[in-house]
Amino acid sequence: EPEVTQTPSHQVTQMGQEVILRCVPISNHLYFYWYRQILGQKVEFLVSFYNNEISEKSEIFDDQFSVERPDGSNFTLKIRSTKLEDSAMYFCASRGISDLNEKLLFGSGTQLSVL
Amino acid sequence: DQQVKQNSPSLSVQEGRISILNCDYTNSMFDYFLWYKKYPAEGPTFLISISSIKDKNEDGRFTVFLNKSAKHLSLHIVPSQPGDSAVYFCAAVNDYKLSFGAGTTVTVRA
């Protein structure tokens, strides 16, 4: 069964540093998402991406965040200057155009720790 | 964002018995509801969904019930198995965006 792949599985960084979280969505999917889960809290929507542009973003997704699909296969989340409160598990998800039931397929996540 | 609530953080059930997970929502614009299951160190995996125009959907051991007037849905797992031990997230969809509940940790006892 096709999978959404995320790398790295763990990322440790110093506060103020830039990080890039990488995702390879399902190959024929067209909609891409980033969610995050801070330890002990609920899974939160960050951003959705379609047709090479952001379709929606949450309040969390401020100017420090950006997404990119640089080469048609990877989908990246960049945090420009990390803060302690960015520490969370970040999940990438994708869905196909025929997935009318909004069945997102999630990757296994990248655990980001900001020190 | 408290649009989707799972008020029970945990549930313990004996193997073979029924697990009932509850979820409440506030946004009447939600048009689709899903349940996801999550094991430690893994991403959420889709379990079952229901459209807002239905009141029940069944898939094997899993049944989701929707009560629109009460803005409430539930997931029934019967019979519960040890492999069902996981965190279960209720999610609701509006305009292609998922809103998740906080999750319920289910422990199935042998």
HADDOCK unambig.tbl for C-alpha pairs under 7 A between the chains (distance, minus, plus):
assign (segid A and resid 41 and name CA) (segid B and resid 102 and name CA) 6.35 0.50 0.50
assign (segid A and resid 42 and name CA) (segid B and resid 100 and name CA) 6.67 0.50 0.50
assign (segid A and resid 42 and name CA) (segid B and resid 101 and name CA) 6.26 0.50 0.50
assign (segid A and resid 42 and name CA) (segid B and resid 102 and name CA) 4.28 0.50 0.50
assign (segid A and resid 42 and name CA) (segid B and resid 103 and name CA) 6.94 0.50 0.50
assign (segid A and resid 43 and name CA) (segid B and resid 100 and name CA) 5.91 0.50 0.50
assign (segid A and resid 44 and name CA) (segid B and resid 100 and name CA) 6.93 0.50 0.50
assign (segid A and resid 91 and name CA) (segid B and resid 43 and name CA) 6.75 0.50 0.50
assign (segid A and resid 102 and name CA) (segid B and resid 96 and name CA) 6.65 0.50 0.50
assign (segid A and resid 103 and name CA) (segid B and resid 46 and name CA) 6.76 0.50 0.50
assign (segid A and resid 105 and name CA) (segid B and resid 45 and name CA) 6.83 0.50 0.50
assign (segid A and resid 106 and name CA) (segid B and resid 43 and name CA) 5.59 0.50 0.50
assign (segid A and resid 106 and name CA) (segid B and resid 44 and name CA) 6.03 0.50 0.50
assign (segid A and resid 106 and name CA) (segid B and resid 45 and name CA) 6.62 0.50 0.50
assign (segid A and resid 107 and name CA) (segid B and resid 43 and name CA) 5.35 0.50 0.50
assign (segid A and resid 108 and name CA) (segid B and resid 41 and name CA) 6.80 0.50 0.50
assign (segid A and resid 108 and name CA) (segid B and resid 42 and name CA) 4.35 0.50 0.50
assign (segid A and resid 108 and name CA) (segid B and resid 43 and name CA) 3.95 0.50 0.50
assign (segid A and resid 109 and name CA) (segid B and resid 42 and name CA) 6.63 0.50 0.50
assign (segid A and resid 109 and name CA) (segid B and resid 43 and name CA) 5.75 0.50 0.50
